[in-house]
């Protein structure tokens, strides 16, 4: 569940109401805002887990570093693209990269990351990639 | 699945389905609650 929904109800309010209805409901909070209290202390908000979301478009530092393969996520994304025959990071305009991972540090320890590559014309590939 | 950005939403839902989950896309929280109730009442296990 995304925390931030412009002009609408976000994940924190939604999980509160869902758990009023069904106290056993399980939900994972997802946000690019890693400093949000719900990301830092998910249990206090009724979430069972956290999925960090790193969505960056070309030109941002994190995207460029990832595209250049200078981060674990970038290497994972490259590996995923190669493995699936999908879009390569670094290919022409209009391409964005979305990289998802559960807690990156624990994912890195486990040696895997869930990675997605998104093209603005539609998503091309998703894959689990080996970080090593 | 609650996510307002369509591409990200589709990406995550496709990923969840690929891993065997029954996933439904929603773009706004009240819609998520509604779909959760529907799934629960239909007897499906929904997270």
Backbone of each chain as nested JSON, in Angstrom:
{
  "chains": [
    {"id": "A", "residues": [
      {"number": 1, "name": "UNK", "atoms": {"N": [0.831, -1.182, 0.0], "CA": [0.0, 0.0, 0.0], "C": [0.877, 1.248, 0.0]}},
      {"number": 2, "name": "UNK", "atoms": {"N": [0.584, 2.092, -0.962], "CA": [1.314, 3.338, -1.091], "C": [0.826, 4.31, -0.013]}},
      {"number": 3, "name": "UNK", "atoms": {"N": [1.737, 5.051, 0.569], "CA": [1.348, 5.976, 1.635], "C": [0.74, 7.263, 1.096]}},
      {"number": 4, "name": "UNK", "atoms": {"N": [1.286, 7.709, -0.017], "CA": [0.926, 9.036, -0.504], "C": [0.063, 8.948, -1.756]}},
      {"number": 5, "name": "UNK", "atoms": {"N": [-1.205, 9.285, -1.619], "CA": [-2.125, 9.31, -2.754], "C": [-2.629, 10.745, -2.874]}},
      {"number": 6, "name": "UNK", "atoms": {"N": [-2.152, 11.475, -3.895], "CA": [-2.574, 12.872, -4.028], "C": [-4.1, 12.977, -4.153]}},
      {"number": 7, "name": "UNK", "atoms": {"N": [-4.679, 13.891, -3.43], "CA": [-6.13, 14.13, -3.477], "C": [-6.954, 12.9, -3.116]}},
      {"number": 8, "name": "UNK", "atoms": {"N": [-6.389, 12.011, -2.317], "CA": [-7.162, 10.83, -1.946], "C": [-6.64, 10.206, -0.665]}},
      {"number": 9, "name": "UNK", "atoms": {"N": [-7.259, 9.11, -0.282], "CA": [-6.865, 8.434, 0.943], "C": [-5.612, 7.592, 0.715]}},
      {"number": 10, "name": "UNK", "atoms": {"N": [-4.636, 7.801, 1.563], "CA": [-3.385, 7.058, 1.45], "C": [-3.414, 5.768, 2.252]}},
      {"number": 11, "name": "UNK", "atoms": {"N": [-2.299, 5.051, 2.221], "CA": [-2.236, 3.73, 2.816], "C": [-2.418, 3.68, 4.323]}},
      {"number": 12, "name": "UNK", "atoms": {"N": [-1.946, 4.711, 5.038], "CA": [-2.024, 4.666, 6.498], "C": [-3.474, 4.712, 6.97]}},
      {"number": 13, "name": "UNK", "atoms": {"N": [-4.231, 5.626, 6.376], "CA": [-5.651, 5.738, 6.728], "C": [-6.41, 4.487, 6.272]}},
      {"number": 14, "name": "UNK", "atoms": {"N": [-6.07, 3.995, 5.097], "CA": [-6.769, 2.836, 4.543], "C": [-6.544, 1.579, 5.402]}},
      {"number": 15, "name": "UNK", "atoms": {"N": [-5.305, 1.358, 5.841], "CA": [-5.053, 0.144, 6.632], "C": [-5.721, 0.262, 8.0]}},
      {"number": 16, "name": "UNK", "atoms": {"N": [-5.81, 1.477, 8.52], "CA": [-6.502, 1.676, 9.786], "C": [-7.961, 1.208, 9.664]}},
      {"number": 17, "name": "UNK", "atoms": {"N": [-8.6, 1.62, 8.585], "CA": [-10.015, 1.245, 8.394], "C": [-10.172, -0.219, 8.037]}},
      {"number": 18, "name": "UNK", "atoms": {"N": [-9.229, -0.742, 7.262], "CA": [-9.303, -2.165, 6.903], "C": [-9.144, -3.031, 8.145]}},
      {"number": 19, "name": "UNK", "atoms": {"N": [-8.241, -2.622, 9.043], "CA": [-8.034, -3.433, 10.246], "C": [-9.141, -3.246, 11.283]}},
      {"number": 20, "name": "UNK", "atoms": {"N": [-9.864, -2.128, 11.215], "CA": [-11.081, -2.001, 12.024], "C": [-12.092, -3.054, 11.573]}},
      {"number": 21, "name": "UNK", "atoms": {"N": [-12.124, -3.249, 10.273], "CA": [-13.062, -4.209, 9.682], "C": [-12.569, -5.642, 9.87]}},
      {"number": 22, "name": "UNK", "atoms": {"N": [-11.269, -5.825, 9.671], "CA": [-10.665, -7.156, 9.762], "C": [-9.322, -7.057, 10.479]}},
      {"number": 23, "name": "UNK", "atoms": {"N": [-9.33, -7.285, 11.794], "CA": [-8.104, -7.109, 12.586], "C": [-6.962, -8.027, 12.141]}},
      {"number": 24, "name": "UNK", "atoms": {"N": [-7.287, -9.064, 11.37], "CA": [-6.226, -9.982, 10.928], "C": [-5.646, -9.61, 9.573]}},
      {"number": 25, "name": "UNK", "atoms": {"N": [-6.116, -8.524, 9.011], "CA": [-5.605, -8.109, 7.707], "C": [-4.101, -7.847, 7.786]}},
      {"number": 26, "name": "UNK", "atoms": {"N": [-3.407, -8.278, 6.766], "CA": [-1.964, -8.036, 6.691], "C": [-1.702, -7.077, 5.54]}},
      {"number": 27, "name": "UNK", "atoms": {"N": [-0.82, -6.142, 5.752], "CA": [-0.521, -5.204, 4.681], "C": [0.935, -4.764, 4.754]}},
      {"number": 28, "name": "UNK", "atoms": {"N": [1.478, -4.512, 3.582], "CA": [2.857, -4.024, 3.491], "C": [2.814, -2.581, 3.017]}},
      {"number": 29, "name": "UNK", "atoms": {"N": [3.518, -1.73, 3.727], "CA": [3.549, -0.329, 3.355], "C": [4.683, -0.089, 2.354]}},
      {"number": 30, "name": "UNK", "atoms": {"N": [4.407, 0.758, 1.369], "CA": [5.4, 1.051, 0.345], "C": [5.445, 2.554, 0.106]}},
      {"number": 31, "name": "UNK", "atoms": {"N": [6.634, 3.073, 0.072], "CA": [6.772, 4.5, -0.192], "C": [8.185, 4.818, -0.636]}},
      {"number": 32, "name": "UNK", "atoms": {"N": [8.294, 5.867, -1.407], "CA": [9.615, 6.369, -1.753], "C": [10.147, 7.29, -0.663]}},
      {"number": 33, "name": "UNK", "atoms": {"N": [9.241, 7.662, 0.251], "CA": [9.645, 8.545, 1.345], "C": [10.083, 7.7, 2.528]}},
      {"number": 34, "name": "UNK", "atoms": {"N": [11.352, 7.365, 2.54], "CA": [11.829, 6.419, 3.546], "C": [11.839, 7.029, 4.943]}},
      {"number": 35, "name": "UNK", "atoms": {"N": [11.705, 8.357, 5.032], "CA": [11.703, 8.987, 6.357], "C": [10.287, 9.13, 6.922]}},
      {"number": 36, "name": "UNK", "atoms": {"N": [9.3, 8.624, 6.192], "CA": [7.936, 8.671, 6.722], "C": [7.845, 7.783, 7.965]}},
      {"number": 37, "name": "UNK", "atoms": {"N": [7.164, 8.266, 9.028], "CA": [7.047, 7.475, 10.26], "C": [6.501, 6.061, 10.019]}},
      {"number": 38, "name": "UNK", "atoms": {"N": [5.575, 5.933, 9.068], "CA": [4.997, 4.608, 8.801], "C": [6.02, 3.664, 8.181]}},
      {"number": 39, "name": "UNK", "atoms": {"N": [7.022, 4.22, 7.484], "CA": [8.084, 3.399, 6.914], "C": [9.074, 2.992, 8.005]}},
      {"number": 40, "name": "UNK", "atoms": {"N": [9.283, 3.915, 8.945], "CA": [10.245, 3.647, 10.013], "C": [9.649, 2.736, 11.085]}},
      {"number": 41, "name": "UNK", "atoms": {"N": [8.368, 2.915, 11.371], "CA": [7.727, 2.134, 12.443], "C": [6.405, 1.562, 11.947]}},
      {"number": 42, "name": "UNK", "atoms": {"N": [6.456, 0.647, 10.964], "CA": [5.239, 0.159, 10.306], "C": [4.221, -0.461, 11.269]}},
      {"number": 43, "name": "UNK", "atoms": {"N": [4.7, -1.18, 12.28], "CA": [3.774, -1.878, 13.181], "C": [2.843, -0.911, 13.904]}},
      {"number": 44, "name": "UNK", "atoms": {"N": [3.365, 0.261, 14.231], "CA": [2.539, 1.249, 14.932], "C": [1.357, 1.712, 14.083]}},
      {"number": 45, "name": "UNK", "atoms": {"N": [1.475, 1.538, 12.783], "CA": [0.426, 1.991, 11.876], "C": [-0.436, 0.834, 11.374]}},
      {"number": 46, "name": "UNK", "atoms": {"N": [-0.124, -0.372, 11.846], "CA": [-0.92, -1.535, 11.446], "C": [-0.369, -2.284, 10.249]}},
      {"number": 47, "name": "UNK", "atoms": {"N": [0.851, -1.93, 9.857], "CA": [1.464, -2.628, 8.724], "C": [2.34, -3.785, 9.21]}},
      {"number": 48, "name": "UNK", "atoms": {"N": [2.412, -4.819, 8.391], "CA": [3.207, -5.994, 8.753], "C": [4.618, -5.947, 8.179]}},
      {"number": 49, "name": "UNK", "atoms": {"N": [4.815, -5.088, 7.211], "CA": [6.134, -5.041, 6.593], "C": [6.318, -3.782, 5.769]}},
      {"number": 50, "name": "UNK", "atoms": {"N": [7.513, -3.619, 5.29], "CA": [7.894, -2.414, 4.55], "C": [8.509, -2.806, 3.209]}},
      {"number": 51, "name": "UNK", "atoms": {"N": [8.118, -2.116, 2.178], "CA": [8.75, -2.287, 0.873], "C": [9.258, -0.921, 0.429]}},
      {"number": 52, "name": "UNK", "atoms": {"N": [10.551, -0.781, 0.458], "CA": [11.127, 0.495, 0.029], "C": [10.905, 0.639, -1.472]}},
      {"number": 53, "name": "UNK", "atoms": {"N": [10.559, 1.818, -1.886], "CA": [10.297, 2.052, -3.299], "C": [11.243, 3.142, -3.784]}},
      {"number": 54, "name": "UNK", "atoms": {"N": [12.058, 2.79, -4.701], "CA": [12.971, 3.783, -5.248], "C": [12.604, 4.004, -6.7]}},
      {"number": 55, "name": "UNK", "atoms": {"N": [11.91, 5.063, -6.95], "CA": [11.515, 5.367, -8.325], "C": [12.247, 6.634, -8.736]}},
      {"number": 56, "name": "UNK", "atoms": {"N": [13.077, 6.524, -9.718], "CA": [13.845, 7.692, -10.114], "C": [13.833, 7.812, -11.618]}},
      {"number": 57, "name": "UNK", "atoms": {"N": [13.751, 9.006, -12.075], "CA": [13.824, 9.211, -13.509], "C": [15.216, 9.716, -13.866]}},
      {"number": 58, "name": "UNK", "atoms": {"N": [15.522, 9.603, -15.133], "CA": [16.809, 10.041, -15.635], "C": [17.13, 11.448, -15.138]}},
      {"number": 59, "name": "UNK", "atoms": {"N": [18.354, 11.651, -14.76], "CA": [18.747, 12.985, -14.332], "C": [18.853, 13.101, -12.823]}},
      {"number": 60, "name": "UNK", "atoms": {"N": [18.189, 12.22, -12.112], "CA": [18.343, 12.281, -10.664], "C": [19.602, 11.505, -10.282]}},
      {"number": 61, "name": "UNK", "atoms": {"N": [20.209, 11.918, -9.211], "CA": [21.464, 11.287, -8.803], "C": [21.329, 9.785, -8.642]}},
      {"number": 62, "name": "UNK", "atoms": {"N": [20.253, 9.403, -7.937], "CA": [20.133, 7.98, -7.651], "C": [19.893, 7.169, -8.912]}},
      {"number": 63, "name": "UNK", "atoms": {"N": [19.111, 7.725, -9.836], "CA": [18.871, 7.007, -11.079], "C": [20.17, 6.879, -11.865]}},
      {"number": 64, "name": "UNK", "atoms": {"N": [20.894, 7.993, -11.969], "CA": [22.116, 7.969, -12.755], "C": [23.153, 7.012, -12.165]}},
      {"number": 65, "name": "UNK", "atoms": {"N": [23.229, 7.016, -10.849], "CA": [24.181, 6.09, -10.227], "C": [23.765, 4.647, -10.475]}},
      {"number": 66, "name": "UNK", "atoms": {"N": [22.444, 4.402, -10.376], "CA": [21.955, 3.045, -10.61], "C": [22.201, 2.634, -12.056]}},
      {"number": 67, "name": "UNK", "atoms": {"N": [21.925, 3.587, -12.979], "CA": [22.085, 3.28, -14.398], "C": [23.54, 2.977, -14.733]}},
      {"number": 68, "name": "UNK", "atoms": {"N": [24.433, 3.625, -14.016], "CA": [25.848, 3.41, -14.276], "C": [26.357, 2.143, -13.573]}},
      {"number": 69, "name": "UNK", "atoms": {"N": [25.463, 1.498, -12.875], "CA": [25.852, 0.246, -12.24], "C": [26.68, 0.447, -10.992]}},
      {"number": 70, "name": "UNK", "atoms": {"N": [26.656, 1.677, -10.454], "CA": [27.496, 1.946, -9.291], "C": [26.774, 1.672, -7.973]}},
      {"number": 71, "name": "UNK", "atoms": {"N": [25.613, 1.081, -8.051], "CA": [24.937, 0.702, -6.818], "C": [24.447, -0.727, -6.959]}},
      {"number": 72, "name": "UNK", "atoms": {"N": [24.194, -1.351, -5.839], "CA": [23.72, -2.737, -5.863], "C": [22.409, -2.833, -6.639]}},
      {"number": 73, "name": "UNK", "atoms": {"N": [21.545, -1.824, -6.47], "CA": [20.268, -1.854, -7.174], "C": [20.468, -1.745, -8.68]}},
      {"number": 74, "name": "UNK", "atoms": {"N": [21.397, -0.894, -9.07], "CA": [21.672, -0.733, -10.489], "C": [22.176, -2.027, -11.106]}},
      {"number": 75, "name": "UNK", "atoms": {"N": [23.07, -2.683, -10.378], "CA": [23.591, -3.954, -10.884], "C": [22.478, -4.991, -10.964]}},
      {"number": 76, "name": "UNK", "atoms": {"N": [21.601, -4.976, -9.952], "CA": [20.483, -5.92, -9.955], "C": [19.542, -5.644, -11.123]}},
      {"number": 77, "name": "UNK", "atoms": {"N": [19.285, -4.354, -11.36], "CA": [18.383, -3.984, -12.445], "C": [18.961, -4.402, -13.793]}},
      {"number": 78, "name": "UNK", "atoms": {"N": [20.261, -4.204, -13.951], "CA": [20.926, -4.626, -15.193], "C": [20.809, -6.123, -15.385]}},
      {"number": 79, "name": "UNK", "atoms": {"N": [21.058, -6.835, -14.285], "CA": [20.992, -8.293, -14.361], "C": [19.574, -8.732, -14.719]}},
      {"number": 80, "name": "UNK", "atoms": {"N": [18.59, -8.039, -14.138], "CA": [17.192, -8.393, -14.415], "C": [16.851, -8.13, -15.876]}},
      {"number": 81, "name": "UNK", "atoms": {"N": [17.324, -6.981, -16.368], "CA": [17.039, -6.625, -17.759], "C": [17.646, -7.658, -18.708]}},
      {"number": 82, "name": "UNK", "atoms": {"N": [18.857, -8.056, -18.39], "CA": [19.556, -9.018, -19.229], "C": [18.842, -10.368, -19.178]}},
      {"number": 83, "name": "UNK", "atoms": {"N": [18.457, -10.755, -17.968], "CA": [17.849, -12.071, -17.784], "C": [16.502, -12.185, -18.485]}},
      {"number": 84, "name": "UNK", "atoms": {"N": [15.786, -11.081, -18.578], "CA": [14.434, -11.138, -19.132], "C": [14.379, -10.651, -20.565]}},
      {"number": 85, "name": "UNK", "atoms": {"N": [15.489, -10.155, -21.075], "CA": [15.485, -9.606, -22.43], "C": [14.711, -8.306, -22.505]}},
      {"number": 86, "name": "UNK", "atoms": {"N": [14.502, -7.678, -21.372], "CA": [13.725, -6.435, -21.327], "C": [14.582, -5.232, -21.664]}},
      {"number": 87, "name": "UNK", "atoms": {"N": [14.026, -4.084, -21.401], "CA": [14.732, -2.844, -21.686], "C": [16.012, -2.765, -20.872]}},
      {"number": 88, "name": "UNK", "atoms": {"N": [17.011, -2.188, -21.464], "CA": [18.242, -1.984, -20.718], "C": [18.233, -0.593, -20.122]}},
      {"number": 89, "name": "UNK", "atoms": {"N": [18.724, -0.504, -18.908], "CA": [18.89, 0.822, -18.321], "C": [19.927, 1.553, -19.154]}},
      {"number": 90, "name": "UNK", "atoms": {"N": [19.687, 2.8, -19.412], "CA": [20.648, 3.554, -20.199], "C": [20.194, 3.691, -21.636]}},
      {"number": 91, "name": "UNK", "atoms": {"N": [19.173, 2.923, -22.011], "CA": [18.601, 3.081, -23.339], "C": [17.878, 4.418, -23.409]}},
      {"number": 92, "name": "UNK", "atoms": {"N": [17.656, 4.878, -24.628], "CA": [17.122, 6.195, -24.924], "C": [15.987, 6.733, -24.04]}},
      {"number": 93, "name": "UNK", "atoms": {"N": [15.673, 7.961, -24.318], "CA": [14.694, 8.78, -23.594], "C": [13.484, 8.021, -23.069]}},
      {"number": 94, "name": "UNK", "atoms": {"N": [12.583, 8.661, -22.527], "CA": [11.262, 8.169, -22.176], "C": [11.326, 6.913, -21.334]}},
      {"number": 95, "name": "UNK", "atoms": {"N": [12.469, 6.573, -20.893], "CA": [12.543, 5.366, -20.09], "C": [12.781, 5.716, -18.638]}},
      {"number": 96, "name": "UNK", "atoms": {"N": [12.053, 5.074, -17.812], "CA": [12.258, 5.268, -16.384], "C": [12.651, 3.943, -15.784]}},
      {"number": 97, "name": "UNK", "atoms": {"N": [13.18, 4.021, -14.654], "CA": [13.588, 2.796, -13.994], "C": [12.929, 2.759, -12.627]}},
      {"number": 98, "name": "UNK", "atoms": {"N": [12.27, 1.703, -12.362], "CA": [11.709, 1.529, -11.026], "C": [12.385, 0.321, -10.399]}},
      {"number": 99, "name": "UNK", "atoms": {"N": [12.952, 0.527, -9.297], "CA": [13.639, -0.567, -8.634], "C": [12.997, -0.776, -7.273]}},
      {"number": 100, "name": "UNK", "atoms": {"N": [12.58, -1.965, -7.038], "CA": [11.926, -2.273, -5.788], "C": [12.733, -3.307, -5.045]}},
      {"number": 101, "name": "UNK", "atoms": {"N": [12.78, -3.124, -3.811], "CA": [13.416, -4.14, -3.007], "C": [12.766, -4.086, -1.65]}},
      {"number": 102, "name": "UNK", "atoms": {"N": [12.642, -5.211, -1.018], "CA": [12.282, -5.198, 0.387], "C": [13.448, -4.499, 1.056]}},
      {"number": 103, "name": "UNK", "atoms": {"N": [13.555, -4.517, 2.315], "CA": [14.694, -3.894, 2.971], "C": [15.965, -4.231, 2.198]}},
      {"number": 104, "name": "UNK", "atoms": {"N": [16.564, -3.217, 1.625], "CA": [17.682, -3.462, 0.711], "C": [18.813, -4.195, 1.402]}},
      {"number": 105, "name": "UNK", "atoms": {"N": [19.085, -3.804, 2.626], "CA": [20.191, -4.449, 3.316], "C": [19.923, -5.931, 3.556]}},
      {"number": 106, "name": "UNK", "atoms": {"N": [18.679, -6.253, 3.971], "CA": [18.394, -7.667, 4.192], "C": [18.317, -8.403, 2.858]}},
      {"number": 107, "name": "UNK", "atoms": {"N": [17.83, -7.711, 1.807], "CA": [17.816, -8.335, 0.483], "C": [19.23, -8.629, 0.019]}},
      {"number": 108, "name": "UNK", "atoms": {"N": [20.115, -7.676, 0.271], "CA": [21.496, -7.851, -0.155], "C": [22.121, -9.045, 0.565]}},
      {"number": 109, "name": "UNK", "atoms": {"N": [21.778, -9.172, 1.829], "CA": [22.287, -10.324, 2.574], "C": [21.745, -11.622, 2.001]}},
      {"number": 110, "name": "UNK", "atoms": {"N": [20.442, -11.579, 1.616], "CA": [19.82, -12.775, 1.048], "C": [20.282, -12.994, -0.392]}},
      {"number": 111, "name": "UNK", "atoms": {"N": [20.869, -11.962, -0.979], "CA": [21.43, -12.106, -2.319], "C": [20.422, -11.904, -3.437]}},
      {"number": 112, "name": "UNK", "atoms": {"N": [19.239, -11.424, -3.102], "CA": [18.255, -11.201, -4.152], "C": [17.591, -9.838, -3.997]}},
      {"number": 113, "name": "UNK", "atoms": {"N": [17.053, -9.364, -5.068], "CA": [16.236, -8.156, -5.019], "C": [15.112, -8.342, -6.022]}},
      {"number": 114, "name": "UNK", "atoms": {"N": [13.98, -7.779, -5.731], "CA": [12.902, -7.78, -6.709], "C": [13.026, -6.487, -7.495]}},
      {"number": 115, "name": "UNK", "atoms": {"N": [13.168, -6.643, -8.775], "CA": [13.506, -5.496, -9.605], "C": [12.514, -5.354, -10.74]}},
      {"number": 116, "name": "UNK", "atoms": {"N": [12.13, -4.156, -11.011], "CA": [11.289, -3.931, -12.169], "C": [11.844, -2.82, -13.026]}},
      {"number": 117, "name": "UNK", "atoms": {"N": [11.728, -2.981, -14.298], "CA": [12.117, -1.92, -15.218], "C": [10.863, -1.413, -15.892]}},
      {"number": 118, "name": "UNK", "atoms": {"N": [10.688, -0.136, -15.887], "CA": [9.468, 0.429, -16.439], "C": [9.8, 1.327, -17.611]}},
      {"number": 119, "name": "UNK", "atoms": {"N": [9.122, 1.107, -18.683], "CA": [9.209, 1.997, -19.824], "C": [7.913, 2.786, -19.847]}},
      {"number": 120, "name": "UNK", "atoms": {"N": [7.95, 4.037, -20.265], "CA": [6.727, 4.824, -20.223], "C": [5.663, 4.301, -21.175]}},
      {"number": 121, "name": "UNK", "atoms": {"N": [6.072, 3.464, -22.121], "CA": [5.072, 2.866, -23.005], "C": [4.409, 1.653, -22.36]}},
      {"number": 122, "name": "UNK", "atoms": {"N": [4.871, 1.303, -21.198], "CA": [4.318, 0.132, -20.53], "C": [5.452, -0.674, -19.945]}},
      {"number": 123, "name": "UNK", "atoms": {"N": [5.158, -1.421, -18.921], "CA": [6.291, -2.1, -18.319], "C": [6.782, -3.229, -19.212]}},
      {"number": 124, "name": "UNK", "atoms": {"N": [8.05, -3.423, -19.203], "CA": [8.663, -4.401, -20.093], "C": [9.077, -5.674, -19.372]}},
      {"number": 125, "name": "UNK", "atoms": {"N": [9.579, -5.491, -18.207], "CA": [10.091, -6.701, -17.578], "C": [10.112, -6.58, -16.071]}},
      {"number": 126, "name": "UNK", "atoms": {"N": [9.912, -7.671, -15.45], "CA": [10.074, -7.728, -14.011], "C": [10.84, -8.996, -13.699]}},
      {"number": 127, "name": "UNK", "atoms": {"N": [11.598, -8.948, -12.692], "CA": [12.399, -10.133, -12.404], "C": [12.968, -10.07, -11.008]}},
      {"number": 128, "name": "UNK", "atoms": {"N": [13.282, -11.203, -10.519], "CA": [14.115, -11.254, -9.332], "C": [15.546, -11.341, -9.821]}},
      {"number": 129, "name": "UNK", "atoms": {"N": [16.384, -10.567, -9.263], "CA": [17.765, -10.574, -9.743], "C": [18.706, -10.958, -8.613]}},
      {"number": 130, "name": "UNK", "atoms": {"N": [19.759, -11.595, -9.004], "CA": [20.785, -11.952, -8.04], "C": [21.703, -10.76, -7.849]}},
      {"number": 131, "name": "UNK", "atoms": {"N": [21.896, -10.356, -6.631], "CA": [22.725, -9.174, -6.379], "C": [24.215, -9.473, -6.471]}},
      {"number": 132, "name": "UNK", "atoms": {"N": [24.553, -10.758, -6.433], "CA": [25.992, -11.055, -6.427], "C": [26.537, -11.226, -7.822]}}
    ]},
    {"id": "B", "residues": [
      {"number": 1, "name": "UNK", "atoms": {"N": [-3.835, -3.986, -3.798], "CA": [-2.686, -3.158, -4.098], "C": [-3.16, -1.71, -4.229]}},
      {"number": 2, "name": "UNK", "atoms": {"N": [-2.595, -0.853, -3.396], "CA": [-2.929, 0.576, -3.468], "C": [-1.715, 1.337, -3.981]}},
      {"number": 3, "name": "UNK", "atoms": {"N": [-1.88, 1.958, -5.133], "CA": [-0.785, 2.744, -5.723], "C": [-1.401, 3.663, -6.774]}},
      {"number": 4, "name": "UNK", "atoms": {"N": [-1.095, 4.939, -6.702], "CA": [-1.742, 5.869, -7.631], "C": [-1.058, 5.929, -8.996]}},
      {"number": 5, "name": "UNK", "atoms": {"N": [0.21, 5.574, -9.042], "CA": [0.93, 5.648, -10.323], "C": [0.665, 4.368, -11.126]}},
      {"number": 6, "name": "UNK", "atoms": {"N": [-0.044, 4.493, -12.279], "CA": [-0.507, 3.31, -13.004], "C": [0.597, 2.312, -13.375]}},
      {"number": 7, "name": "UNK", "atoms": {"N": [1.733, 2.802, -13.842], "CA": [2.788, 1.875, -14.263], "C": [3.339, 1.093, -13.084]}},
      {"number": 8, "name": "UNK", "atoms": {"N": [3.524, 1.791, -11.99], "CA": [4.051, 1.12, -10.802], "C": [3.028, 0.114, -10.284]}},
      {"number": 9, "name": "UNK", "atoms": {"N": [1.764, 0.535, -10.317], "CA": [0.686, -0.348, -9.858], "C": [0.659, -1.631, -10.689]}},
      {"number": 10, "name": "UNK", "atoms": {"N": [0.699, -1.476, -12.003], "CA": [0.664, -2.646, -12.883], "C": [1.888, -3.538, -12.652]}},
      {"number": 11, "name": "UNK", "atoms": {"N": [3.012, -2.875, -12.474], "CA": [4.258, -3.62, -12.254], "C": [4.172, -4.485, -11.008]}},
      {"number": 12, "name": "UNK", "atoms": {"N": [3.696, -3.886, -9.923], "CA": [3.639, -4.619, -8.662], "C": [2.59, -5.726, -8.734]}},
      {"number": 13, "name": "UNK", "atoms": {"N": [1.443, -5.406, -9.32], "CA": [0.377, -6.415, -9.423], "C": [0.828, -7.585, -10.296]}},
      {"number": 14, "name": "UNK", "atoms": {"N": [1.495, -7.267, -11.406], "CA": [1.993, -8.339, -12.27], "C": [2.998, -9.199, -11.512]}},
      {"number": 15, "name": "UNK", "atoms": {"N": [3.816, -8.538, -10.715], "CA": [4.826, -9.259, -9.939], "C": [4.159, -10.149, -8.888]}},
      {"number": 16, "name": "UNK", "atoms": {"N": [3.156, -9.604, -8.208], "CA": [2.436, -10.395, -7.194], "C": [1.755, -11.599, -7.837]}},
      {"number": 17, "name": "UNK", "atoms": {"N": [1.114, -11.372, -8.979], "CA": [0.422, -12.477, -9.662], "C": [1.419, -13.533, -10.103]}},
      {"number": 18, "name": "UNK", "atoms": {"N": [2.558, -13.072, -10.578], "CA": [3.589, -14.019, -11.018], "C": [4.074, -14.881, -9.861]}},
      {"number": 19, "name": "UNK", "atoms": {"N": [3.937, -14.346, -8.652], "CA": [4.346, -15.116, -7.481], "C": [3.161, -15.823, -6.83]}},
      {"number": 20, "name": "UNK", "atoms": {"N": [2.047, -15.902, -7.549], "CA": [0.936, -16.732, -7.095], "C": [-0.117, -16.04, -6.247]}},
      {"number": 21, "name": "UNK", "atoms": {"N": [-0.039, -14.718, -6.123], "CA": [-1.041, -14.01, -5.332], "C": [-2.208, -13.569, -6.226]}},
      {"number": 22, "name": "UNK", "atoms": {"N": [-3.405, -13.553, -5.643], "CA": [-4.556, -12.968, -6.327], "C": [-4.537, -11.485, -5.994]}},
      {"number": 23, "name": "UNK", "atoms": {"N": [-4.185, -10.665, -6.955], "CA": [-3.993, -9.236, -6.682], "C": [-5.005, -8.388, -7.436]}},
      {"number": 24, "name": "UNK", "atoms": {"N": [-5.445, -7.334, -6.786], "CA": [-6.4, -6.401, -7.381], "C": [-5.788, -5.001, -7.329]}},
      {"number": 25, "name": "UNK", "atoms": {"N": [-5.912, -4.273, -8.424], "CA": [-5.373, -2.906, -8.475], "C": [-6.353, -1.897, -7.903]}},
      {"number": 26, "name": "UNK", "atoms": {"N": [-5.883, -1.026, -7.041], "CA": [-6.688, 0.122, -6.627], "C": [-5.797, 1.364, -6.611]}},
      {"number": 27, "name": "UNK", "atoms": {"N": [-6.42, 2.513, -6.876], "CA": [-5.639, 3.739, -7.033], "C": [-5.891, 4.743, -5.914]}},
      {"number": 28, "name": "UNK", "atoms": {"N": [-6.82, 4.395, -5.016], "CA": [-7.184, 5.339, -3.95], "C": [-7.671, 4.526, -2.761]}},
      {"number": 29, "name": "UNK", "atoms": {"N": [-7.383, 5.022, -1.559], "CA": [-7.605, 4.238, -0.348], "C": [-9.016, 3.74, -0.105]}},
      {"number": 30, "name": "UNK", "atoms": {"N": [-10.031, 4.577, -0.399], "CA": [-11.399, 4.124, -0.129], "C": [-11.788, 2.986, -1.072]}},
      {"number": 31, "name": "UNK", "atoms": {"N": [-11.196, 3.018, -2.272], "CA": [-11.392, 1.933, -3.239], "C": [-10.74, 0.643, -2.714]}},
      {"number": 32, "name": "UNK", "atoms": {"N": [-9.558, 0.809, -2.085], "CA": [-8.849, -0.349, -1.529], "C": [-9.695, -1.029, -0.45]}},
      {"number": 33, "name": "UNK", "atoms": {"N": [-10.295, -0.197, 0.425], "CA": [-11.126, -0.718, 1.513], "C": [-12.325, -1.467, 0.938]}},
      {"number": 34, "name": "UNK", "atoms": {"N": [-12.939, -0.846, -0.067], "CA": [-14.11, -1.451, -0.711], "C": [-13.767, -2.807, -1.322]}},
      {"number": 35, "name": "UNK", "atoms": {"N": [-12.66, -2.855, -2.049], "CA": [-12.278, -4.104, -2.705], "C": [-11.856, -5.159, -1.691]}},
      {"number": 36, "name": "UNK", "atoms": {"N": [-11.26, -4.703, -0.598], "CA": [-10.876, -5.641, 0.46], "C": [-12.117, -6.292, 1.052]}},
      {"number": 37, "name": "UNK", "atoms": {"N": [-13.126, -5.457, 1.367], "CA": [-14.389, -5.98, 1.916], "C": [-15.03, -6.964, 0.959]}},
      {"number": 38, "name": "UNK", "atoms": {"N": [-15.072, -6.61, -0.319], "CA": [-15.674, -7.493, -1.328], "C": [-14.968, -8.842, -1.353]}},
      {"number": 39, "name": "UNK", "atoms": {"N": [-13.632, -8.798, -1.35], "CA": [-12.859, -10.034, -1.42], "C": [-13.084, -10.875, -0.166]}},
      {"number": 40, "name": "UNK", "atoms": {"N": [-13.125, -10.196, 0.967], "CA": [-13.32, -10.899, 2.233], "C": [-14.693, -11.56, 2.272]}},
      {"number": 41, "name": "UNK", "atoms": {"N": [-15.698, -10.804, 1.829], "CA": [-17.056, -11.335, 1.848], "C": [-17.255, -12.455, 0.835]}},
      {"number": 42, "name": "UNK", "atoms": {"N": [-16.473, -12.402, -0.248], "CA": [-16.546, -13.459, -1.254], "C": [-15.817, -14.713, -0.768]}},
      {"number": 43, "name": "UNK", "atoms": {"N": [-15.182, -14.593, 0.381], "CA": [-14.536, -15.766, 0.968], "C": [-13.091, -15.95, 0.58]}},
      {"number": 44, "name": "UNK", "atoms": {"N": [-12.586, -15.033, -0.227], "CA": [-11.198, -15.148, -0.637], "C": [-10.287, -14.693, 0.464]}},
      {"number": 45, "name": "UNK", "atoms": {"N": [-9.09, -15.204, 0.458], "CA": [-8.109, -14.737, 1.412], "C": [-7.4, -13.555, 0.79]}},
      {"number": 46, "name": "UNK", "atoms": {"N": [-7.427, -12.464, 1.491], "CA": [-6.927, -11.237, 0.885], "C": [-5.972, -10.524, 1.818]}},
      {"number": 47, "name": "UNK", "atoms": {"N": [-4.874, -10.098, 1.286], "CA": [-3.934, -9.353, 2.114], "C": [-3.554, -8.073, 1.427]}}
    ]}
  ]
}
